[in-house]
Amino acid sequence: MYQSLLFCHSALRWFVLASLFYSLFKAYKGYSSKLPFTKTDNAVRHWTATIAHIQLIFGILIYVQSPIVKYLWKNFKEGIENPEIAFFGLLHILLMLGAIILITIGSALAKRKLNDTDKFKTMLLWFSFALIIIFIAIPWPFSPLANRPCFR
């Protein structure tokens, strides 16, 4: 089951990234062109947050089953000195949780704004910060912290 969850989590990251990029594109276009905030824009905002939350659920399920995390919590002093164990045991989950919180707050704030320009601006700011954090926290093949293949 752990390997299946890991595969789903790895594959779902591309949906999270694609939805964030698309949301940012729509937000930038709407903000810069002073477009109305349509039902489609609202759906994009909503589904971006939903996809991120689904990814979070997979991440938490993996976290509680991960042998790396279990090792870290049993051998904290030794584990925290290993960059890969520290990355997956603490850094990855904290950064990703922070990014999901930013997406959630940005989505909720954008939904409640009265002005269409403010809705786009709010999405653009909050989702951009979340995307930057996500880029840092993904274990890319070239990452100095911990690397994994792009597809598992």
C-alpha positions in Angstrom: 0.0 0.0 0.0 2.9 2.4 0.8 4.3 2.1 -2.7 0.9 2.7 -4.3 0.4 5.8 -2.1 3.9 7.0 -3.0 3.1 6.5 -6.7 -0.2 8.5 -6.5 1.5 11.2 -4.5 4.3 11.5 -7.0 1.9 11.5 -10.0 -0.5 14.0 -8.3 2.2 16.5 -7.9 2.0 17.3 -11.6 -1.7 18.0 -11.3 -1.0 20.3 -8.4 1.7 22.2 -10.4 -0.4 22.3 -13.5 -3.5 23.7 -11.6 -1.3 26.2 -9.8 0.3 27.4 -13.1 -3.1 27.6 -14.8 -4.6 29.5 -11.8 -1.7 31.9 -11.9 -2.0 32.4 -15.6 -5.8 33.1 -15.3 -5.2 35.4 -12.3 -2.4 37.4 -14.1 -4.5 37.7 -17.3 -7.6 38.7 -15.3 -5.7 41.2 -13.2 -3.6 42.8 -15.9 -6.5 43.0 -18.4 -9.1 44.0 -15.8 -11.3 41.1 -16.8 -14.4 40.1 -14.9 -14.0 37.2 -12.4 -16.2 34.6 -14.1 -17.6 31.3 -12.9 -14.7 29.6 -14.7 -12.2 31.6 -12.8 -13.9 30.7 -9.6 -13.9 27.0 -10.5 -10.2 27.2 -11.3 -9.6 28.8 -7.9 -11.7 26.1 -6.2 -10.2 23.1 -8.0 -6.7 24.3 -7.5 -7.3 24.3 -3.7 -9.1 21.0 -3.9 -6.3 19.2 -5.8 -3.8 20.6 -3.3 -5.9 19.3 -0.4 -6.1 15.8 -2.0 -2.3 15.9 -2.4 -2.0 16.8 1.3 -4.1 13.8 2.2 -1.9 11.4 0.2 1.2 13.1 1.8 -0.1 12.6 5.3 -0.9 9.0 4.6 2.6 8.5 3.3 4.2 10.4 6.2 2.6 8.1 8.9 3.8 5.0 7.0 7.2 6.1 5.8 10.2 4.1 7.0 12.3 7.3 6.7 10.0 9.2 9.0 9.8 6.3 11.4 13.6 6.1 11.6 13.9 9.8 12.2 11.5 9.8 15.1 13.2 6.7 16.7 16.7 8.0 16.1 16.2 11.8 16.0 19.9 12.8 16.8 21.3 10.6 14.0 18.4 11.1 11.6 18.4 14.9 11.7 22.1 14.9 10.7 21.3 13.0 7.5 20.1 15.6 5.0 17.7 13.2 3.2 16.1 11.9 6.4 15.8 15.4 7.8 14.3 16.6 4.5 11.6 13.9 4.3 11.0 13.7 8.1 10.6 17.4 8.8 11.4 19.9 6.0 9.2 18.5 3.2 6.1 18.1 5.3 6.4 21.5 7.0 7.0 23.4 3.8 4.2 21.6 1.9 1.8 22.1 4.8 2.7 25.8 4.7 2.1 25.9 1.0 -1.3 24.3 1.3 -2.2 26.7 4.0 -1.2 29.6 1.7 -3.3 28.1 -1.1 -6.3 27.7 1.3 -6.0 31.2 2.7 -5.6 32.7 -0.8 -8.5 30.8 -2.2 -10.8 31.8 0.8 -9.7 35.4 0.6 -10.2 35.6 -3.2 -13.6 34.1 -2.9 -14.7 36.7 -0.4 -13.4 39.8 -2.3 -16.0 42.0 -3.7 -14.0 43.5 -6.5 -13.0 41.3 -9.5 -9.5 42.9 -9.7 -8.9 42.2 -6.0 -10.0 38.5 -6.5 -7.4 38.1 -9.2 -4.7 39.9 -7.3 -5.3 37.9 -4.2 -5.1 34.6 -6.1 -2.0 35.8 -7.9 -0.1 36.7 -4.7 -1.1 33.9 -2.4 -0.8 31.1 -5.1 2.6 32.5 -6.2 4.0 32.3 -2.7 2.7 28.8 -2.4 4.2 27.8 -5.7 7.6 29.1 -4.7 7.5 27.0 -1.5 6.3 24.0 -3.3 9.2 24.3 -5.8 11.7 24.3 -2.8 10.0 21.4 -1.1 9.7 19.0 -4.1 12.5 16.4 -4.1 13.6 17.2 -7.7 16.2 15.0 -9.4 18.6 17.9 -9.2 17.8 19.0 -5.6 20.7 19.2 -3.2 18.5 18.4 -0.2 16.9 15.1 -1.3 16.4 13.9 -4.9 14.0 11.6 -6.4 13.0 10.9 -10.1 10.3 13.0 -11.6 8.2 9.9 -12.1 8.2 6.9 -9.7 
